[in-house]
Amino acid sequence: MRLLLVEDDHLLADGLMSQLEKAGFRVDWARTAREAISLGVQEDYRAVVLDLGLPDGNGLEVLKKWRGHQIGFPVLILTARGDWQDKVGGLKAGADDYLAKPFQMEELVARLNAIIRRSEGRVESTLKSGRFELDENRQILKMTDGNEHTLTGTEFRLLRCLMSRPGQVFSKEQLMEQLYSLNDTPNENVIEAYIRRLRKLVGTDSILTRRGQGYLFNEVV
Ligand code: CA
């Protein structure tokens, strides 16, 4: 799942990025309002963490620009502790949640997963599709026979992407975008290799290939 982190504090951003990647996100980092606006408009993010105090402007203006472009990804804003005006302003500008600094990493991840679930119309922290269930907290795939498989970070992100929209065809390019951040330069063959690995777990009927288009998760097997 691709996520945009907008934060001008390098130290905080470094720490956040490594923790968020451990939690299964692929993170792009924007340091300025200007960079944040253009990345948000161009790239396909599943969620955004937005700091309000940026060197070249206020995060609220960034959020208003995105919403003005009809960009609906869920946004969690980071506010200074006790600054209720920021919280209210953020929610009015279209934020989905907020967190006051300093915060615990676990809380940030839990809140992010919650706003992503809501944006997908789900209420539970497991993603069910067909005979399978993905446990987002433990990055585990559960089968109907009760067996569980621990997934690697990339396997989890790829399967999560496919299972979150069963029946929808994802091109290799779209999958790469969800799996890798802008700094990585992976090869498209990597996707094929991971699809093969996932098919060994879920069966070849569950992940179908649409020639020349991409892959889709088939929940009616
Ligand atoms: Ca700041």
Boltz pocket constraint, residues with backbone or C-beta under 6 A from the ligand:
constraints:
  - pocket:
      binder: B
      contacts: [[A, 7], [A, 8], [A, 9], [A, 51], [A, 52], [A, 53], [A, 54]]
      max_distance: 6.0
